[in-house]
Amino acid sequence: MEPKGLRRCGGDDFDEALYDWCDEEALRQWGEPLDATGRDLRFLRECRKRKETLSARDKVLFSSLVGSGRVFKHSLTRAVFEALIRERVEQTVRLTGELVRAAAAQGSAVETAVLIGGASRVPLIQSELATALPVAPRRWQHQDVAVALGAAYRADARWRSHPGLIPAPTPAPIVTLAPNGSGDYASFEQAVAALPADAVIRLLPGEYRLKAPLSLDKPLRLIGAGMDDTAIVGYWEDHVLAYGAKGRFAAEGISFRHAGTTLANVVMVTSGEVAFKECRFSGGSSERRIESDSADDVSADGEGLVLRGPVTGRVIRCRIEHNAGRGLVVCDGPEVELEGNRCEANAAAQHAVLFAAPQDLHGQPADLVQRLQRETAEALGLEVTFRHRLRDGGEGPELLVIPPGRFRMGSPASEAGRSANEGPQHAVSNDSETTYTP
């Protein structure tokens, strides 16, 4: 039987409906939308969290920092959310009923109904289907991937008898290189120039010494034998390797090292998607020790890994160490997940630096500040509170991660019981998240 359904009735559509409602609420509160420059994609992702929260609770108070720089506060009930999506849900349920009746008319009565897709967790959908179907809907532990599986089965059933209608995909070429030039190409640079996008380059143990700074203009996947065994080494000014193309650049088990004395970062990424796993970034060189952690100084050389601009992806279990600059720099809007990385022995910031536009945190709700604090700690691979071991072996004082932003330090002169050492009250700006390893 041919499937039936609405094209615009899924989790993403519910997120959009919730965003539109919040946008109208912002117009009522402020007289302007959430973001006058367009769709605030970060807030749209938060709408998904609101939707998921309302699947478990009847009413929630939300507070979010939006693109305009304001904090948007509002309460939202499940009843309001259900009113936003009810029309589309009821249309889908009616189509489902028609499909059930058509199956019964052909002698194939429905015996089991399985809930699939993340949106099936919405209580309104569950209750409407329970009322409309002749059998009770059942949950499935793989409901988030069921649509993809169904599409694969459907395509197989439809095209199996006409294999020529679907061209076979061309597999990405896989080549192997050796430091002495005995691999599929004489050098790493030659392979990069000759191979098509998405090719896989396996690097046997050893050092691959570049003859010039390497700028990649296509997605590739590099696989080494381990960060202690395979190294890509550069000696030149500006960078060892830079990536600024569309698509995914992946590297695993490789040490990227600058071994020269010229001003240079190690690896720079300015667009596309990255997937760095168990790599090392070291040797960033600078003629001076960088004293500033200002985002305006991000062009200074000596960084280990720079992720700047519209970059997405993940950096997992990597080591950013022994760089003359700040080690790790993330600025100008990347959305990169950092997990289990170690940043140490970098001259300007011993652990890690993430640059962000400072926000005025003074007087903001505690839950907002605490959320920013948790996100900052997670990005740095730390707990919100942590301790370092002292040089004499003793345990150091408890340290606390502070999110980037502006706030006031000290107590006002009018505060009752105020001590003299609590003033004068003054503004403090923490323009970057920084922690130091002793």
MIGU-719988 format. One record per atom (N, C-alpha, C): y, z, x; residue in three letters. Coordinates in steps of 0.05 Angstrom, whole numbers, plus 32768, in hexadecimal, padded with zeros to 4 digits. Layout:
BEGIN
YZXALA...
END
This chain:
BEGIN
7FE880008011MET800080008000MET801980008011MET802E7FF38008GLU80477FF28016GLU8055800D8015GLU805F8017802BPRO806D8031802APRO8087802F801BPRO809180458011LYS80AA80468003LYS80BB805E800ELYS80D4805B800DGLY80E680708016GLY81028067801AGLY81148079801ELEU813080748023LEU813580728042LEU8145805F804AARG814C805C8066ARG815E80728070ARG816E807E805EARG818280928067ARG817B80AD805BARG816380B6805FCYS815B80D08054CYS814A80DE8068CYS815680E7807EGLY814780F58093GLY8158810B809FGLY814E811880B3GLY815C812E80C0GLY8177812680CBGLY8179810F80D8ASP8192810680E2ASP81A7810180CCASP819E80F780B5ASP81B080F2809FASP81BA810C8093ASP81A881218093PHE81B1813B8089PHE81C58147809CPHE81C2814380B7ASP81D5814D80CAASP81F0814080C5ASP81F0812680C0GLU8209811780BBGLU8217812280A2GLU82078126808DALA821381318074ALA8220814C8079ALA8213815D8089LEU821E8177808FLEU8237817580A0LEU8237816280B3TYR824F815D80C4TYR8266815580B2TYR82618143809FASP82778139808DASP82828151807DASP827081628074TRP8279817A8064TRP828B818C8076TRP82828191808FCYS829281A180A1CYS82AD819480A8CYS82AC817980AAASP82C5816B80B0ASP82D9816F8099ASP82D0816E8080GLU82E181728069GLU82EB818F8069GLU82D981A28070GLU82E181BE8071GLU82F781C28086GLU82F481B5809DALA830981B780B2ALA832481AC80A8ALA832381968099LEU833B818B808DLEU8349819F807ALEU833881AE806BARG834381C2805AARG834F81D98069ARG834281E1807FGLN834C81F8808FGLN836481F180A0GLN836281DA80AETRP837681D380C2TRP838981BC80BBTRP838081AC80A7GLY838F819480A2GLY8389817D80B4GLY8373817F80C4GLU836B816A80D6GLU834C816C80DAGLU833F815680E2PRO8322815780E5PRO8319816780FDPRO82FF816980FFLEU82F381788116LEU82FC816C8131LEU82FC81518132ASP83048144814AASP8313812A8143ASP832C812A8149ALA833D81138140ALA833680FA814FALA832780FC8166THR832180E48176THR830880D6816CTHR82F980E2815AGLY82E180D58150GLY82CB80EA814AGLY82B280E2814AARG829C80F48143ARG82978107815BARG829781218156ASP82918135816AASP82738137816CASP82678129817FLEU824981288181LEU823D81438187LEU824C81548196ARG8241816F819CARG823F817F8182ARG8254817D8171PHE8253818B8158PHE823E81808145PHE823A81658147LEU822581598136LEU82098165813DLEU8205816A8157ARG81EC8176815FARG81EA81938155ARG820181A18154GLU820181BC8149GLU81FB81BB812BGLU820281A6811DCYS81FC81A48101CYS81DE81A480FCCYS81CF81988110ARG81B28199810EARG81A881B6810FARG81B481C68121LYS81AC81E28122LYS81B381F18109LYS81CA81EA80FDARG81D281F780E3ARG81BC81F080CEARG81B581D780CDLYS81A081CF80B9LYS818681DE80BELYS817E81E180D7GLU816581EF80DCGLU8167820D80D6GLU817E821880DBTHR8182823580D5THR8181823A80B7THR818C822780A7LEU818C822B808ALEU81708226807ELEU815D821C808DSER8142821A8083SER813582368083SER814082498091ALA813582648092ALA814782798085ALA816182728082ARG817482868077ARG8184827A8061ARG818E828B804EASP819C82818037ASP81BA827D803DASP81C5828C8050LYS81E2828A8056LYS81E682918073LYS81F782828081VAL81FD8286809DVAL821A828380A2VAL8226829380B4LEU8241829080BDLEU8240828380D8LEU824E826C80DBPHE824E825C80F3PHE8269825D8101PHE8269825A811BSER82828258812BSER827D82458142SER828D82308144SER8288821B8158SER82A282128165SER82A2820D817FLEU82B88201818DLEU82B581E3818ALEU82CA81D5817FVAL82C881B98179VAL82D981A9818CVAL82D8818E8189GLY82E5817C819BGLY83038180819DGLY831081898187SER832D818E8187SER833481A68198SER832181B681A1GLY832681CE81B0GLY832881E7819EGLY832681E48184ARG832781FA8172ARG830C8206816DARG830B821E8162VAL82F2822B815AVAL82F08228813CVAL82DC821A8133PHE82D882148116PHE82C58229810BPHE82CF823980F8LYS82BF824E80ECLYS82BA824880CFLYS82A2824C80C5HIS829D824780A9HIS8282825480A2HIS827F825A8089SER82658264807FSER8258824D806FSER823E824D8070LEU822F82378063LEU821782438055LEU8213823C803CTHR81FB8245802ETHR81E7822F802BTHR81CF82378027ARG81BA82238023ARG81BF8212800AARG81CB821F7FF6ALA81D182117FDDALA81E481FA7FE1ALA81F981FF7FF2VAL820C81EA7FF8VAL81FF81D38007VAL81EF81DA801BPHE81E181C6802BPHE81CE81B58019PHE81C081C28007GLU81AD81B47FF6GLU81BC81A17FE3GLU81D581AA7FDAALA81E581987FC9ALA81ED817F7FD8ALA81F181817FF2LEU81F981698002LEU81E281558005LEU81C9815E8004ILE81B3814C8009ILE81A281477FF0ILE81A881557FDAARG819681547FC3ARG819181387FB8ARG81A781287FB5GLU81A4810E7FA9GLU819080FD7FB9GLU819280FD7FD4ARG817F80ED7FE4ARG816380F87FE3ARG816181127FE2VAL8146811F7FE1VAL813981177FC6VAL814881197FB0GLU813C81137F96GLU813480F57F94GLU814480E37FA0GLN813C80C77FA0GLN812280C37FAFGLN811F80D07FC6THR810780CD7FD6THR80EF80D97FC7THR80F380EF7FB9VAL80DD80FB7FAAVAL80D480E97F94VAL80E780DB7F87ARG80E080C87F71ARG80D080B17F7CARG80D880A77F93LEU80C880917FA0LEU80AC809B7FA7LEU80AA80B37FB0THR809080BE7FB7THR807E80C07F9ETHR808A80C97F88GLY807B80CA7F6FGLY807180AE7F66GLY8082809A7F6AGLU807A807F7F63GLU806280767F74GLU8063807D7F8DLEU804E80757F9FLEU803480837F98LEU8035809D7F90VAL801E80AC7F88VAL801280A07F6EVAL802380987F5BARG8019808D7F42ARG800D80717F47ARG801880617F59ALA800E80477F5FALA7FF280497F6DALA7FEF805E7F7EALA7FD580627F8BALA7FC0806A7F77ALA7FC8807B7F64ALA7FB580837F4FALA7FAD806B7F3EALA7FC0805A7F38ALA7FBA80427F27ALA7FA680307F35ALA7FA580307F50GLN7F9280207F5FGLN7F78802F7F65GLN7F7580467F58GLY7F5D80567F5CGLY7F5C80667F75GLY7F73806B7F81SER7F75807B7F9ASER7F8780937F95SER7F7D80A67F86ALA7F8D80BD7F80ALA7F9380CD7F9AALA7FAB80D87F9BVAL7FB380E77FB3VAL7FA481027FB4VAL7F9781077FCAGLU7F8881207FCDGLU7F9781347FDFGLU7FA781297FF2THR7FB5813A8005THR7FD1812F800ATHR7FE58141800BALA800081398012ALA8008814A802BALA8010813C8040VAL8017814A8059VAL80358146805EVAL8042815C8064LEU805E815C806BLEU806281538088LEU8072813F808CILE8076813580A8ILE8094813280ACILE809C813280C6GLY80B8813080CDGLY80C6814B80CCGLY80DA814E80DEGLY80E8816780DFGLY80F6816F80C5GLY8100815A80B6ALA810E8160809DALA80FC816C8088ALA80E2816A808BSER80D081758077SER80D081948077SER80DD819F808BARG80E081BD808CARG80F681C78079ARG810781B5806FVAL811C81BD805DVAL811081C78043VAL811681E0803BPRO810A81EB8023PRO810D81DA800APRO812481CC8006LEU812881BC7FEELEU811381A67FEDLEU810D81998003ILE80F981848004ILE80DE818E7FFDILE80D781A58008GLN80BD81B18002GLN80BA81B87FE5GLN80CE81C37FD9SER80CC81CC7FBDSER80CC81B37FAASER80DC819F7FB0GLU80DD81877F9FGLU80C281787FA0GLU80B681767FB7LEU809C81697FBALEU808681797FACLEU808781937FAFALA807381A47FA2ALA807381A17F84ALA808B819C7F79THR808D81987F5CTHR8084817C7F53THR808A81687F64ALA8085814C7F5CALA806981437F62ALA805B814E7F75LEU804181437F7ELEU802A81517F6FLEU801481437F6CPRO7FFD814F7F5EPRO7FED81627F70PRO7FF381627F8AVAL7FE681757F9CVAL7FFC81847FACVAL7FF5819B7FB6ALA800881AB7FC5ALA800C819E7FE1ALA8025819A7FE9PRO802A818F8004PRO802081A2801APRO80158196802FARG800B81A68045ARG801B81A0805EARG801E81B5806FARG802C81B18088ARG801981A8809EARG8024819B80B2TRP8014819180C9TRP8022819980E2TRP801381A380F6GLN801F81AD810EGLN802D8197811FGLN8026817E811AHIS803281688129HIS804681588118HIS805381668105GLN8064815780F2GLN807C81498100GLN808581528117ASP809C81468124ASP8095812A8130ASP807C81258136VAL8074810B8142VAL806480FA812EVAL806081048116ALA805080F68103ALA805B80DB80FCALA807680D880FAVAL808280BF80F2VAL807C80AA8108VAL807E80B28121ALA8078809F8137ALA805B80978137ALA804980AA8131LEU802D80A38130LEU802880908118LEU803480958102GLY8031808480EAGLY803B806880F0GLY8051806680FDALA805C804B8104ALA8049803C8116ALA803D804A8129ALA802A803D813BALA80118033812CALA80078044811ATYR7FEF803B810BTYR7FF6802480F9TYR800E802580EDARG8017800F80DBARG80197FF580EBARG80267FF68102ALA80297FDE8112ALA800E7FD3811BALA7FFC7FE48122ASP7FE17FDB812AASP7FD37FCD8113ASP7FD57FD980FBALA7FC77FCD80E5ALA7FD37FB280DDALA7FED7FB080E0ARG7FFB7F9880D7ARG7FF87F8180EBARG7FF87F878105TRP7FF97F728119TRP7FDE7F6D8128TRP7FCA7F7D8122ARG7FB17F7B8130ARG7FA57F5F812EARG7FA77F538117SER7F9B7F388113SER7FAD7F22811DSER7FC57F288126HIS7FD87F148131HIS7FE37F1D814BHIS7FD27F21815FPRO7FDC7F2D8178PRO7FF17F1B8186PRO7FF07F018181GLY80037EF0818FGLY80207EF38185GLY80237EFF816ELEU803E7F038163LEU804E7F188172LEU80407F298180ILE804E7F3E818FILE80497F3A81ACILE805D7F3281BBPRO80597F2E81D8PRO80517F4781E6PRO803D7F4581F7ALA80357F5D8206ALA804B7F668218ALA80517F808219PRO80667F8A822APRO80607F858247PRO80757F7F8256THR80727F7B8273THR80737F968281THR805D7F9E828EPRO805E7FB8829APRO80717FB982B2PRO807E7FD082B5ALA80917FD382CCALA80817FD182E6ALA808B7FC182F9PRO807D7FBF8313PRO807D7FDA8322PRO80677FDF8330ILE80647FF78340ILE805E7FEE835DILE806F7FF7836FVAL806C7FF0838BVAL806A8009839BVAL805F800683B3THR805C801D83C6THR806A801683E0THR807A802983EALEU808880248403LEU807F80398418LEU808180318431ALA807B80438447ALA80938043845AALA809980598468PRO80B0805B8479PRO80AF80468490PRO8098803E8498ASN8096802B84AFASN8097800D84A5ASN809C8009848BGLY809F7FEE8481GLY80867FE0847AGLY806F7FEE847ASER80557FE18475SER804E7FE08458SER80607FE98446GLY805A7FE8842AGLY80607FCD841DGLY80647FCD8403ASP80687FB483F4ASP80837FA783FCASP80967FB78406TYR80AF7FAC8410TYR80B57FB9842BTYR80C57FAA843BALA80CA7FB48456ALA80DC7FCC8456ALA80EC7FD08442SER80FF7FE78441SER81047FEF8425SER810E80078422PHE811580128408PHE812B800183FBPHE81407FFA840BGLU81567FEA8400GLU814C7FCF83F7GLU813A7FC38405GLN81307FA883FEGLN81217FAA83E3GLN81117FBF83DFALA81037FC383C6ALA81167FC683AFALA812B7FD783B3VAL813E7FDC839DVAL814C7FC28395VAL81537FB183A9ALA81617F9883A3ALA814F7F848395ALA81357F83839BALA81237F6F8390ALA81177F768376ALA81127F908371LEU81037F988359LEU81147F978340LEU81077F928329PRO81167F92830FPRO811B7FAF8306PRO812B7FB182F1ALA81317FCB82E5ALA81177FD882DCALA81177FF382DDASP8100800482D5ASP80E8800282E7ASP80EA7FF582FEALA80D47FF48311ALA80CF8010831CALA80B680148325VAL80AD802E8330VAL80A9802A834EVAL80B5803B835EILE80B28039837CILE80A580538385ILE808D80508390ARG807F8067839CARG8086806883BAARG808F807F83C3LEU8097808383DELEU8083809583EDLEU807580898400LEU806280998410LEU807180AD8421LEU806480C2842BPRO807280D6843BPRO808180CB8453PRO809880D78459GLY80A880CE846FGLY80C580CB8467GLY80D580C2847BGLU80F280BF8476GLU80F980A28472GLU8109809C845DTYR811280828457TYR81308082845DTYR813880778474ARG81538079847EARG816380608475ARG817880668466LEU81888050845BLEU819B8045846FLEU81A1802B846DLYS81B3801E847FLYS81D0801F8475LYS81D48027845CALA81EF80298450ALA81EC803A8437ALA82038044842DPRO820180538413PRO81F5804183FEPRO81E2804C83EELEU81D4803C83DALEU81DE804283BELEU81E7802D83B1SER81F1802F8395SER81DE80208383SER81D0802E8371LEU81BD8022835FLEU81CB80178346LEU81C57FFE833EASP81D17FF28327ASP81BC7FEC8311ASP81A57FF98313LYS81907FF482FFLYS817E800D82FFLYS8171801282E8PRO815F802A82E7PRO8146802582F7PRO813E803A8305LEU8125803A8315LEU811880558314LEU80FF8056831CARG80F1806F831FARG80E68071833BARG80ED80878349LEU80E4808C8364LEU80D180A38364LEU80BA80A08371ILE80A680B58373ILE809F80BA8390ILE80A580D28399GLY809F80D983B5GLY808680EB83B6GLY807F80F383CEALA8068810483D3ALA806F812283D2ALA8088812883CCGLY8091814483CBGLY80AB814783DBGLY80BC815983D3MET80D6815B83DFMET80D4816383FDMET80BE816F8405ASP80BA81768422ASP80AD815F8432ASP80A5814A8424ASP809681358432ASP80A4811A8431ASP80B38114841CTHR80C080FA8419THR80DE80FE8418THR80ED80EF8429ALA810A80F2842AALA811880D8842AALA812E80D5841BILE814080BE841DILE815980C9842BILE815F80BD8442VAL817480C88453VAL818A80B48457VAL81A380BE8455GLY81BA80AD845AGLY81CC80BA846EGLY81DC80AA847CTYR81EE80B38491TYR820B80AB848CTYR8210809E8475TRP822980908472TRP823C809F8460TRP82548094845FGLU826980A1844FGLU8265809D8431GLU827080AF8422ASP827180AE8404ASP825880BA83F7ASP824080AE83FCHIS822880B983EFHIS820F80AE83FCHIS81F980BC83F7VAL81DF80B183FFVAL81D5809E83E9VAL81D680A783D0LEU81CD809683B9LEU81DF809C83A2LEU81E780868394ALA81F78089837CALA81EB80788366ALA81EC8082834DTYR81E180748336TYR81F680738320TYR81FC805B8316GLY821080588301GLY8209804382EDGLY81EF803F82E7ALA81E7802A82D5ALA81DD803682BAALA81D7802482A7LYS81CB802D828ELYS81AD80318293LYS81A080418283GLY818480458287GLY817E805E8297GLY81648062829DARG815A807B82A8ARG8154807882C6ARG8160808982D6PHE815A808A82F2PHE814A80A482F7PHE813280A18300ALA812080B88304ALA811880BB8321ALA811680D3832AALA810D80D88346ALA80FD80F28345ALA80E680F28353GLU80D481098353GLU80C9810C836FGLU80C981258379GLY80BC812B8393GLY80CA811E83ABGLY80E5811D83ABILE80F4811083C0ILE810A812283CAILE810F812283E4SER8126812F83EFSER813C811B83F5SER8153811E83E9PHE816A810C83EFPHE817C811C8403PHE81818110841AARG818F811F842FARG81A4810E843DARG81BB811A8440HIS81D0810D8451HIS81CE8119846DHIS81CA81088481ALA81C68112849CALA81DD810A84AFALA81F380FF84A3GLY820980F784B4GLY821F810C84B4GLY8236810584C1THR824D811784C2THR8264810C84B2THR826180F584A6THR827780EA8496THR827980F8847BTHR829080F6846ELEU829381038453LEU828180F6843FLEU827081068433ALA825D80FA8420ALA8251810E840DALA824D810683F4ASN823B811583E2ASN821F810A83E7ASN820B811883DCVAL81F0810E83DFVAL81E880FB83C9VAL81E6810483B0VAL81E080F3839AVAL81F580F68385VAL81FF80DF837BMET821380DE8366MET820980CE834EMET820C80D88336VAL820580CA831EVAL821D80CA830BVAL822480B28301THR823C80B082F0THR823680A582D4THR821E809C82CFSER8217809282B4SER81F8809182B2SER81EF808B829AGLY81D280888295GLY81C480A28292GLY81AA80A18295GLU819880B88292GLU818B80BE82ADGLU818980D882B3VAL817C80E082CCVAL816380F182C5VAL815080F082D7ALA8138810182D5ALA8131810882F2ALA813D811E82FCPHE813781278317PHE8123813F8314PHE810C813C8322LYS80F881518321LYS80EF8158833DLYS80F181718344GLU80E7817B835EGLU80F2816A8375GLU810C81668375CYS811A8158838BCYS812C816C839ACYS8135816483B2ARG8148817383C1ARG8160816283C7ARG8178816F83C6PHE8191816183CCPHE81A0817283E1PHE81A2816883F9SER81AD8178840FSER81BD81678422SER81CD81758432GLY81DC81688448GLY81F7815C8440GLY820181618427GLY821B81588420GLY822F81608435GLY8240814D843ESER825181528455SER826E8151844ESER827E81648459SER829A81658455SER82A8816E846ESER82C081648473GLU82CF816D848AGLU82DB81898486GLU82DC8191846EARG82E881AB8468ARG82D681BB8455ARG82D881D58456ARG82CB81E58442ARG82DB81E48428ARG82CE81DE8412ILE82DD81DB83F8ILE82E181F783EDILE82FA81FF83EBGLU8301821A83E1GLU8304821A83C3GLU830B820383B7SER83128202839BSER82F981FB838BSER82F782088373ASP82E282018360ASP82EE81F28349ASP830681E7834CSER831481D98337SER830681BF8330SER830581B88317ALA82FA819F830FALA830B8188831AALA8325818D831FASP83358177832AASP832D81708346ASP831D81818354ASP8315817C836FASP82F981718371ASP82EF8166835BVAL82D3815E835BVAL82CD8146836DVAL82E281378375SER82DD81218386SER82D9812983A3SER82DD814283AAALA82D9814C83C5ALA82BD814783CEALA82B9814083E8ASP829E813A83F1ASP828F815383F9ASP8275814F83FDGLY826481658406GLY8252817083F0GLY8252816483D8GLU8242816E83C2GLU8225816483C6GLU8212817483BCGLY81F6816C83BDGLY81EF815983A6GLY81F58160838ELEU81EF81508376LEU820781508364LEU82128139835DVAL82298136834BVAL822081278332VAL82238133831BLEU821E81278301LEU8238812682F2LEU8244810E82F0ARG825F810C82E6ARG826180F682D0ARG826D80FD82BAGLY827180EA82A5GLY825A80E98291GLY825580D28283PRO824180D0826EPRO822580CF8278PRO821C80E58283VAL820180E6828FVAL81F080F8827DVAL81D780F08278THR81C481018269THR81AB8104827ATHR819981158271GLY817F8118827FGLY817981348287GLY81688137829CARG815E815182A4ARG815D815282C3ARG8162816A82CDVAL815F817082E9VAL814D818982EAVAL8134818682F4ILE8120819B82F1ILE811581A2830DILE811581BC8312ARG810881C8832AARG811181BA8344ARG812B81B48345CYS813681A8835DCYS814481BD836FCYS814981B58388ARG815781C7839AARG817081B983A5ARG818781C683A1ILE81A081BB83AAILE81AA81CF83BFILE81A881C883D9GLU81AC81DC83EEGLU81B881CF8407GLU81C581E18417HIS81D081D98431HIS81E381C1842FHIS81F681C4841CASN820B81B08419ASN822681BC8420ASN823881AC842BALA825281B78433ALA826481BB841BALA825D81AF8404GLY826D81B383ECGLY826181C783D9GLY826281C183BFARG825B81D583ABARG823E81D383A2ARG822E81C283AEGLY821281C083A7GLY820E81AE838EGLY821181BA8377LEU820D81AC835ELEU822781AB834FLEU822F81938346VAL8248818F8337VAL8242817F831EVAL8249818B8307VAL8245817E82EDVAL8260817D82DFVAL826B816682D9CYS8286816582CECYS828A814D82BDCYS82A0814E82ADASP82A98138829CASP8295812F8287ASP82868142827CGLY8277813D8264GLY825981368266GLY824B813A827CPRO822E8135827CPRO821F81488269PRO8209813E825FGLU81F8814F824FGLU81DC814F825CGLU81DA815F8271VAL81C2815F8281VAL81B5817B8280VAL819B817B827BGLU818D8195827BGLU8185819D8297GLU818C81B5829FLEU818681C082B9LEU817181D582B6LEU815A81D382C4GLU814481E682C0GLU813781EC82DAGLU8137820682E1GLY8127821082F8GLY813182068313GLY814B81FF8315ASN815581F5832FASN815F820C8340ASN81608207835BARG816A821A836EARG8181820E837EARG8198821B837DCYS81AF8212838CCYS81B78228839FCYS81B5822483B9GLU81BA823983CCGLU81C3822D83E6GLU81D1823E83F6ALA81DA82378411ALA81ED821F8410ALA81FC821D83FAASN8211820883F9ASN822C82168400ASN823C82098411ALA82538217841DALA826882208408ALA826E820F83F5ALA8285821583E3ALA827C822683CBALA8264822483C2ALA825A823483ACALA823C823783B0ALA8234825083B6GLN8219825483C0GLN8204824F83ABGLN820A82518392HIS81F5824C837EHIS81F982328370HIS820D8230835FALA821282178350ALA822D82188343ALA82388201833DVAL825181FF8330VAL824F81EB831AVAL825781F28302LEU825881DF82EBLEU827581DF82E2LEU828381C882E3PHE829E81C682DCPHE82A081C082BEPHE82B381CD82B1ALA82B781C88294ALA82D581CD828EALA82DE81C18278ALA82F981C68270ALA82FC81E38266ALA830F81F38272PRO8311820F826APRO83198211824DPRO830D8225823FGLN8313822A8223GLN831F82468221GLN83308249820DASP833D82638209ASP8329827581FAASP831D82888208LEU8308829981FCLEU831382B381F1LEU832D82B981F7HIS833882D281EEHIS833982D481D0HIS832E82E981C4GLY832E82ED81A8GLY831A82DD8198GLY830982CD81A6GLN82F582BD8198GLN82DE82CF818FGLN82CF82C7817BPRO82B882D78172PRO82A482DD8188PRO829882F48187ALA828582FC819CALA826E82E9819DALA826582DF8186ASP824D82CE8186ASP825382B38194ASP826C82A98192LEU8273829181A0LEU8272829581BELEU827F82AB81C7VAL828082B081E4VAL826482B581EFVAL825482C481E0GLN823982CA81E9GLN822882B081EAGLN822C829E81D8ARG821E828481D9ARG8225827581F1ARG8240827381F7LEU82498265820FLEU823E82728228LEU823C828D8227GLN8231829B823EGLN821482958242GLN82048294822DARG81E8828D822FARG81E482718239ARG81F4825E822FGLU81F282428238GLU81F9823F8255GLU820D824D825ETHR8215824C827ATHR81FF8257828CTHR81F3826E8284ALA81DE827A8294ALA81C682688295ALA81BF825B827EGLU81A7824A827EGLU81AC82328290GLU81C482278290ALA81CA820F82A1ALA81C8821782BEALA81CE822F82C5LEU81CD823882E1LEU81B1824282E9LEU819F824382D6GLY8184824D82DCGLY8184826B82DFGLY8195827A82D1LEU8198829782D4LEU819482A482B9LEU818F82BE82BAGLU819282CF82A2GLU81B082D5829FGLU81B782DE8287VAL81D382E58282VAL81DB82FC8295VAL81CA830F8299THR81CE832482ADTHR81B8832182C2THR81C0832582DBPHE81AD832182F1PHE81B583328309PHE81A48335831CARG81A983438335ARG81A08333834DARG81AD83378363HIS81A5832B837CHIS819C8341838FHIS8189833B83A0ARG8180834D83B4ARG8194834F83CBARG819C836883D3LEU81AF836B83E9LEU81A183668404LEU81B183638419ARG81A6835D8433ARG81958373843EARG819B838C8436ASP818B83A38440ASP817283A7842FASP816D8395841DGLY81558397840CGLY815983A583F2GLY817083B283EFGLY817583C083D6GLY817D83AD83C0GLY817E83B883A7GLU818483A78390GLU81A283A8838CGLU81AE83908388GLY81CB838E8385GLY81D383968369GLY81ED83978364PRO81F7839F8349PRO81F183898335PRO81F18392831CGLU81EC837F8306GLU8203836C8304GLU81FE83528303LEU8212833D8300LEU8210833082E5LEU8226832582DCLEU8227831A82C1LEU823382FE82C3LEU822682EB82B6VAL823082CF82B5VAL824882CE82A2VAL825E82C282ABILE827682BF829BILE827982A18295ILE827C8299827CPRO827F827D8275PRO829B8274827DPRO829F825A8281PRO82BA82508288PRO82CD82548271PRO82E6825A8277GLY82FA825E8263GLY8312826E826CGLY83248273825AARG833B8284825FARG833A829D824FARG834182B3825APHE834182CD824BPHE835582DF8258PHE835A82F6824BARG836D83098256ARG835E83218261ARG836683298279MET835A83408287MET836D83588285MET8361836F8281GLY83718388827FGLY8376838F8262GLY838283A6825ESER838783AF8242SER83A683AE823DSER83AE83AA8224PRO83CA83AA821EPRO83D783C58223PRO83F183C58229ALA83FF83DE822FALA840083F18217ALA83FE83E581FFSER83FF83F581E6SER83E5840381DFSER83CF83FE81EDGLU83B5840881E6GLU83B4842781EBGLU83AA843581D7ALA83A8845281D9ALA8394845A81EEALA839B846E81FEGLY838984788213GLY83868466822BGLY83988453822DARG8396843F8243ARG839C844D825EARG838B84458272SER8390844F828ESER83A1843C829DSER83AF844682B1ALA83C2843582C0ALA83B4841E82CEALA839B842382D7ASN838D840E82E5ASN838183F882D3ASN838683F982B9GLU837D83E582A7GLU839283CF82A2GLU83A883D082B0GLY83BD83BC82ADGLY83C883B382C7GLY83DB83A182C7PRO83E5839482AFPRO83D2837F82A4PRO83D3837A828AGLN83C38366827EGLN83CC834A8287GLN83B98339828FHIS83C1831F8299HIS83AC830A8292HIS83B482F18293ALA83A282DB828CALA839082D482A4ALA837782CE829EVAL836482C682B3VAL835782AC82AAVAL8355829982BCSER8348827F82B5SER8330827B82C7SER8318827982BBASN8300827382C9ASN82F8825682C3ASN8302824482D4ASP8300822882CEASP82E4821D82D3ASP82D2822C82E0SER82B7822282E5SER82A4823982E5SER828B823382E0GLU8277824882E1GLU826C824882FDGLU826E825F830BTHR826582608327THR8257827A832BTHR824082798339THR823382918342THR822D828D8360THR822C82A2836ETYR822882A1838BTYR820F82B08394TYR820082A483A5THR81E982B183B0THR81F182BE83CBTHR81ED82D983CEPRO81F582E683E7PRO81E482DD83FEPRO
END
